[in-house]
Amino acid sequence: MTMTVPISRVAPDDEPDVLAPKSFEELGTSPEVTKVLAARGIMEPFAIQRLVIADAIAGRDILAKSRTGSGKTLGFAVPIVELLAAKDLKPRALILVPTRELAVQVKDEFIAIAKAKGLLVMAAYGGVGLKDQAKAASRAHIIVATPGRLEDLADRRMIDLSKISVLVLDEADRMLDMGFLPQVNKIVRRIPGKRQTMFFSATLDGEVGRLAKAFTTDPVMREVESPLQTVDEMEHRFVPTEQADKLDTLVKLLTEESGRTLVFVRTKRGADRLAYKLKGRGVQAVAMHGDMTQGARERSLERFGSGKVTTLVATDVAARGLDVDNITHVVNYDPPEDHKAYVHRVGRTARAGKSGIGITLVSPAERGDVGRVAARLSLDTEFEKEGMKVLPPRMAYASHRGRKSMMGRRPRRRG
């Protein structure tokens, strides 16, 4: 049977009457939760929150498409807190996220509003003792977990998922990109089929869309559209530099422009090496990557988040889901793999309506690939104003065996 998914969209340039802010009270939020939000300076809901909160509180399954930094965490946190009661059997709500850092951040977003309703929240992720997490999970109404750690706890029968009534997959596209689909499938099989399910993702196409439809029942789709795939409030710069001069260029940027800067590199070793070199040049910097222990990662994040250091050097995987307030600059020291990686990286700044700057250092050997990324994101003007030229897309052709090959690669010879 074909499923019809109602779609509701909001675009940044919609007419004022369409975008007229509704209050949290109008969306069904209780006075207790509204008061806590107001104490945090959150007086009006963001677009994605306006689109999903009422339906979620009504118990509907949700497919929500919204870019990073749009306020989607409260889009599911507020309804979950409103749907649960302190007397409920535990745990009752499960939020799956792709990384440890995001698990901690989502948990922190929950804590204050959950406390207003007498609810307990815990996070489960790798690098922490299993017994401690299992003990905390048994007391919590809401669990925020990475798929690998939760599956481990469930396999050891250290956690009971039989009472889960609300399931959220946050950043579902990145979970699939990171290879968590087998764990997610196993976890979903462990929880009741009769439940509310909410998907939050930057895309709902392809495998993510198929998974969303398989896990939900009669869902509503809510989408916040943007004319650009990148953040509208951001300034984008592409800085030409020789490969040998990249460090000097970065140090100059970091010393001339004040603010909190996240620098992306390609490899774990590269993150350590660049942070070491920056410190040698008088720039206070820390690294964060997947080979560090959880304690070391948390210390780096704490020093960066508190402002003790103003530069964090990270790999893509380590920075997935990173949500640090007031990041003013994102620098691509190594170029992003593709346009999706660019959007993910620069999305760490210009969050929740704030401005930000995305800077990409471009060596001569990188100009072709970075130029194509810029063109794909309608940033070719920003790229070319620095004297660099966007090259045409690489052409593909079919080899004698029917395989598609990129221009410049020889087709495999017969025999």
Secondary structure, 3 states (H helix, E strand, C coil): CCCCCCEEEECCCCCHHHHCCCCCCCCCCCHHHHHHHHHCCCCCCCHHHHHHHHHHHCCCCEEEECCCCCCHHHHHHHHHHHHCCCCCCCCCEEEECCCHHHHHHHHHHHHHHHHHCCCCEEEECCCCCHHHHHHHHHHCCEEEECHHHHHHHHHCCCCCCCCCCEEEEECHHHHHHCCCHHHHHHHHHHCCCCCEEEEEECCCCHHHHHHHHHHCCCCEEEEECCCCCCCCCEEEEEEECCHHHHHHHHHHHHHHCCCEEEEECCCHHHHHHHHHHHHHCCCCEEEECCCCCHHHHHHHHHHHHHCCCCEEEECCCCCCCCCCCCEEEEEECCCCCCHHHHHHHHCCCCCCCCCEEEEEEECHHHHHHHHHHHHHCCCHHHHHCCCCCCCCCCCEEECCCCCEEECCCCCCCCC
